[in-house]
């Protein structure tokens, strides 16, 4: 097994657009030839588009793009820009009178950082597509990760900067990668050691409060935890799989999320992972799933390690300066 670039996966392009002052953005993953796709929504507060379509009992077999965005539910508007971009190029599901691009999406809540009146919209989604390439994908404060924050159990004043991370593994000809925007209520953990990398800060803003410990100490209070979270991502593979199989890969990919975010899949997170297959290589679905989990795990760790401080939210690298 070796690491490679997410954009080395045949048939995949990635583009970002963001507004740094407003601290929001979107990331488009284009599969213009079509990709079999699945999804798994595990969080209790999701904001999504076209997830029902990915149920294996439903008609359309392939999608043409997945977009992850900031802006909470407002950010779903960015998918309209992706549809326009694809329609202009004759890409979509043929309904005889036109071709309808199939664009799935999920959003995270970043309205509490930067300017809440500015959200990803149709224009930003279109720009993300114009920026889409198969060159190496940037990480950190980019695209959907621009306004991402983590560790919000004690309020935004104790939160840290999240971001966007990417990881891709290759075994033989099979490639499986993950692109994740990390905006969780909980802490991000280094799975090999259990060390908290980013999360809710103590009073001194240099050490960690430990989100799960805080929650357990206050178990009886029925608190309304800050509901501005959600980790969203896209897994992609060049494997040849159908829609039902990609739903399973999306499910297995969440194992990676569960390994590094504590707690994961809470009622105030909308954790959602899409999984796309471009159908170039025959492979075992179980291998694809385990690689997806590993890729998600490392992409989340990279997201917080590559993030930079923004609008007063300190980043992992700020706590680890020597």
VMD Tcl script that draws the C-alpha trace (Angstrom):
set ca {
  {0.00 0.00 0.00}
  {1.22 3.47 -0.85}
  {-0.16 6.99 -0.60}
  {-1.10 8.87 -3.75}
  {-3.09 12.00 -4.64}
  {-6.88 12.00 -4.40}
  {-6.98 13.56 -7.86}
  {-4.95 10.65 -9.27}
  {-8.22 8.67 -9.23}
  {-9.27 8.34 -12.86}
  {-12.36 10.37 -13.75}
  {-12.20 12.69 -10.70}
  {-11.54 16.44 -10.58}
  {-11.67 18.68 -7.51}
  {-12.30 22.42 -7.33}
  {-12.60 24.88 -4.45}
  {-13.99 28.35 -4.01}
  {-13.96 30.36 -0.80}
  {-14.32 33.77 0.79}
  {-11.62 34.13 3.46}
  {-13.03 37.31 4.99}
  {-16.48 35.77 5.37}
  {-14.87 32.42 6.34}
  {-16.91 30.09 4.15}
  {-16.50 28.10 0.96}
  {-17.35 25.01 -1.04}
  {-15.57 22.07 -2.63}
  {-16.85 20.34 -5.78}
  {-15.85 16.79 -6.71}
  {-16.65 16.30 -10.39}
  {-17.09 12.90 -12.03}
  {-18.19 14.08 -15.48}
  {-18.29 10.59 -17.01}
  {-20.63 9.53 -14.20}
  {-19.88 7.53 -11.07}
  {-21.82 4.92 -9.15}
  {-22.50 6.52 -5.79}
  {-23.69 5.81 -2.28}
  {-24.09 7.82 0.91}
  {-24.26 7.26 4.64}
  {-25.70 9.96 6.91}
  {-24.85 9.23 10.55}
  {-25.24 12.58 12.31}
  {-28.45 13.81 13.90}
  {-28.47 17.25 12.25}
  {-27.71 16.78 8.53}
  {-28.13 19.22 5.69}
  {-28.13 17.28 2.43}
  {-29.25 17.17 -1.20}
  {-30.18 14.16 -3.41}
  {-29.37 11.52 -0.80}
  {-32.61 9.57 -1.39}
  {-31.63 9.20 -5.03}
  {-28.65 7.09 -3.93}
  {-30.87 4.41 -2.43}
  {-30.21 1.31 -4.58}
  {-33.94 0.81 -5.21}
  {-34.18 4.17 -6.99}
  {-33.70 4.83 -10.70}
  {-30.58 6.86 -11.43}
  {-27.42 4.73 -11.35}
  {-24.72 7.40 -11.59}
  {-24.08 10.91 -10.37}
  {-21.96 13.63 -11.98}
  {-20.75 15.62 -8.99}
  {-20.78 15.85 -5.22}
  {-20.38 19.16 -3.45}
  {-19.64 19.88 0.21}
  {-20.18 23.40 1.50}
  {-20.25 25.76 4.42}
  {-23.20 28.04 4.99}
  {-25.52 25.59 6.76}
  {-28.72 24.93 4.76}
  {-28.15 28.15 2.79}
  {-25.01 26.58 1.30}
  {-27.01 23.96 -0.60}
  {-27.60 26.71 -3.17}
  {-24.04 26.15 -4.42}
  {-25.19 22.90 -6.05}
  {-27.18 24.98 -8.53}
  {-23.92 26.42 -9.82}
  {-22.53 22.92 -10.29}
  {-25.66 21.96 -12.23}
  {-25.29 24.99 -14.48}
  {-21.63 24.19 -15.16}
  {-22.40 20.58 -16.08}
  {-25.51 21.40 -18.12}
  {-23.53 23.88 -20.22}
  {-21.20 21.02 -21.11}
  {-23.95 18.54 -21.98}
  {-23.33 16.40 -18.90}
  {-26.23 14.76 -17.08}
  {-28.95 12.13 -16.98}
  {-30.62 12.06 -20.39}
  {-34.34 12.86 -20.11}
  {-34.66 13.29 -23.90}
  {-35.54 17.02 -23.82}
  {-32.32 17.83 -21.95}
  {-29.66 16.30 -19.73}
  {-30.13 16.75 -15.99}
  {-26.87 16.75 -14.02}
  {-27.13 14.65 -10.87}
  {-25.43 16.61 -8.10}
  {-25.40 15.39 -4.51}
  {-24.38 17.62 -1.65}
  {-23.98 18.16 2.08}
  {-23.35 21.24 4.18}
  {-21.69 22.13 7.47}
  {-22.46 25.01 9.84}
  {-19.85 27.81 9.72}
  {-22.13 30.84 10.22}
  {-20.62 31.59 13.64}
  {-17.23 32.50 12.15}
  {-16.65 35.37 9.75}
  {-19.70 36.98 8.15}
  {-22.90 34.94 8.57}
  {-24.64 36.87 5.79}
  {-22.20 35.48 3.21}
  {-22.73 31.82 2.28}
  {-21.80 29.57 -0.63}
  {-24.25 30.31 -3.45}
  {-24.79 29.42 -7.08}
  {-21.96 31.69 -8.20}
  {-19.49 30.16 -5.74}
  {-20.49 26.63 -6.76}
  {-19.95 27.52 -10.42}
  {-16.56 29.02 -9.59}
  {-15.53 25.86 -7.74}
  {-16.23 23.92 -10.95}
  {-14.20 26.38 -13.03}
  {-11.35 25.81 -10.58}
  {-11.65 22.01 -10.75}
  {-8.51 20.17 -11.86}
  {-6.81 16.82 -11.45}
  {-3.80 18.52 -9.86}
  {-2.93 17.96 -6.20}
  {-5.65 19.19 -3.86}
  {-4.82 21.95 -1.33}
  {-5.71 21.39 2.34}
  {-6.53 23.36 5.46}
  {-8.40 26.65 5.11}
  {-9.76 25.98 1.64}
  {-13.14 25.21 0.09}
  {-15.62 23.67 2.50}
  {-12.97 23.74 5.23}
  {-12.51 27.52 5.15}
  {-14.78 28.29 8.10}
  {-14.65 24.89 9.79}
  {-14.09 24.77 13.56}
  {-13.82 21.92 16.07}
  {-14.35 21.35 19.79}
  {-17.41 23.48 20.52}
  {-18.78 21.86 23.70}
  {-17.72 24.90 25.81}
  {-18.75 27.52 23.26}
  {-17.03 29.11 20.30}
  {-14.56 30.99 22.52}
  {-12.97 27.62 23.39}
  {-13.15 26.10 19.89}
  {-10.24 25.58 17.48}
  {-9.84 25.85 13.73}
  {-10.81 22.87 11.63}
  {-10.25 22.53 7.90}
  {-10.24 20.33 4.83}
  {-8.03 17.26 4.55}
  {-7.28 14.75 1.81}
  {-5.76 11.27 1.77}
  {-5.62 8.53 -0.85}
  {-4.23 4.99 -0.75}
  {-3.29 2.70 -3.62}
  {-2.99 -1.08 -3.58}
  {-1.96 -2.45 -6.96}
  {-4.21 -0.64 -9.42}
  {-6.95 0.07 -6.87}
  {-7.11 3.64 -5.52}
  {-9.36 4.77 -2.67}
  {-9.27 8.31 -1.36}
  {-11.12 10.65 0.97}
  {-11.69 14.39 1.03}
  {-13.17 15.63 4.32}
  {-14.20 18.99 5.79}
  {-13.85 18.72 9.57}
  {-16.26 20.84 11.63}
  {-17.14 18.61 14.57}
  {-18.52 19.35 18.02}
  {-16.04 16.86 19.46}
  {-12.27 16.54 19.58}
  {-9.99 15.20 16.84}
  {-7.74 12.39 18.10}
  {-4.49 10.88 16.86}
  {-5.69 7.24 16.72}
  {-2.26 5.71 17.23}
  {-1.75 7.43 20.59}
  {-5.14 8.72 21.77}
  {-3.68 12.22 21.92}
  {-6.10 15.09 21.32}
  {-4.88 17.07 18.31}
  {-7.60 19.71 18.22}
  {-10.74 20.30 20.24}
  {-12.32 22.16 23.12}
  {-9.71 24.23 24.93}
  {-9.24 24.71 28.67}
  {-9.34 28.18 30.25}
  {-5.69 28.77 29.35}
  {-6.37 28.09 25.65}
  {-3.19 25.98 25.49}
  {-4.45 22.62 26.78}
  {-7.56 20.54 26.13}
  {-10.70 20.22 28.23}
  {-11.55 16.76 26.73}
  {-15.04 16.98 25.22}
  {-16.19 13.50 26.25}
  {-15.10 14.10 29.84}
  {-16.99 17.42 29.93}
  {-20.11 15.75 28.55}
  {-20.00 12.87 31.04}
  {-19.56 15.21 34.01}
  {-22.66 17.11 32.89}
  {-24.72 14.10 31.81}
  {-27.78 15.12 33.86}
  {-28.09 18.69 32.64}
  {-29.88 18.05 29.32}
  {-27.83 20.81 27.76}
  {-28.63 22.28 24.37}
  {-25.17 21.85 22.93}
  {-24.09 24.33 20.33}
  {-25.60 22.97 17.11}
  {-23.06 24.40 14.68}
  {-21.16 21.37 13.56}
  {-20.97 18.54 10.98}
  {-18.12 16.71 9.29}
  {-18.80 16.04 5.62}
  {-16.74 14.20 3.07}
  {-16.42 12.43 -0.25}
  {-14.76 9.05 -0.72}
  {-13.76 8.15 -4.27}
  {-12.34 5.03 -5.88}
  {-11.43 3.83 -9.35}
  {-12.96 0.48 -8.43}
  {-15.80 -1.03 -10.42}
  {-18.76 -1.11 -8.04}
  {-22.51 -0.56 -8.26}
  {-24.70 1.81 -6.27}
  {-25.54 -0.72 -3.57}
  {-21.87 -1.52 -3.05}
  {-20.97 2.17 -2.80}
  {-23.53 2.62 -0.06}
  {-21.64 -0.08 1.82}
  {-18.32 1.66 1.18}
  {-19.80 4.91 2.53}
  {-20.91 3.00 5.63}
  {-17.48 1.46 6.18}
  {-15.83 4.86 5.61}
  {-17.58 6.16 8.73}
  {-15.39 3.77 10.75}
  {-12.52 6.13 10.02}
  {-14.54 9.09 11.26}
  {-15.40 7.22 14.44}
  {-11.74 6.43 15.12}
  {-10.60 10.06 15.19}
  {-13.57 12.21 16.28}
  {-14.82 11.87 19.85}
  {-17.74 11.85 20.15}
  {-18.80 11.16 16.57}
  {-22.29 11.12 15.03}
  {-23.90 13.17 17.81}
  {-27.34 14.74 17.62}
  {-25.74 18.11 16.86}
  {-23.47 16.82 14.09}
  {-24.74 16.05 10.60}
  {-21.91 13.68 9.67}
  {-22.32 12.61 6.04}
  {-20.04 10.72 3.64}
  {-20.63 10.22 -0.07}
  {-18.80 7.43 -1.90}
  {-18.12 7.48 -5.66}
  {-16.79 4.75 -7.98}
  {-15.51 5.57 -11.46}
  {-15.45 1.89 -12.50}
  {-11.95 1.44 -13.90}
  {-10.59 -1.47 -11.82}
  {-12.10 -4.76 -10.61}
  {-11.68 -5.06 -6.84}
  {-13.00 -6.61 -3.63}
  {-15.63 -4.39 -1.98}
  {-14.25 -5.25 1.47}
  {-10.80 -3.97 0.57}
  {-12.28 -0.80 -0.86}
  {-14.23 -0.27 2.37}
  {-11.30 -0.75 4.71}
  {-9.15 1.58 2.60}
  {-11.95 4.15 2.65}
  {-12.00 4.05 6.47}
  {-8.23 4.49 6.63}
  {-8.34 7.35 4.13}
  {-11.11 9.16 6.05}
  {-9.15 8.71 9.28}
  {-5.99 10.27 7.87}
  {-7.84 12.99 5.95}
  {-9.46 14.19 9.19}
  {-6.11 14.29 10.97}
  {-4.58 16.16 8.05}
  {-7.47 18.63 8.03}
  {-6.67 19.92 11.51}
  {-2.90 19.72 11.05}
  {-2.99 21.70 7.80}
  {-5.43 24.36 9.07}
  {-4.28 27.87 9.94}
  {-5.67 30.26 12.54}
  {-8.50 32.45 11.26}
  {-10.73 35.08 12.85}
  {-9.28 34.39 16.28}
  {-9.65 30.60 16.16}
  {-6.29 29.02 16.87}
  {-5.10 25.99 14.93}
  {-3.16 22.82 15.74}
  {0.04 24.36 14.44}
  {-0.36 27.32 16.86}
  {-0.30 24.94 19.84}
  {2.68 23.05 18.46}
  {5.03 25.88 17.55}
  {8.53 25.36 18.87}
}
mol new
graphics top color blue
foreach p $ca { graphics top sphere $p radius 0.5 }
foreach p [lrange $ca 0 end-1] q [lrange $ca 1 end] { graphics top cylinder $p $q radius 0.2 }
display resetview
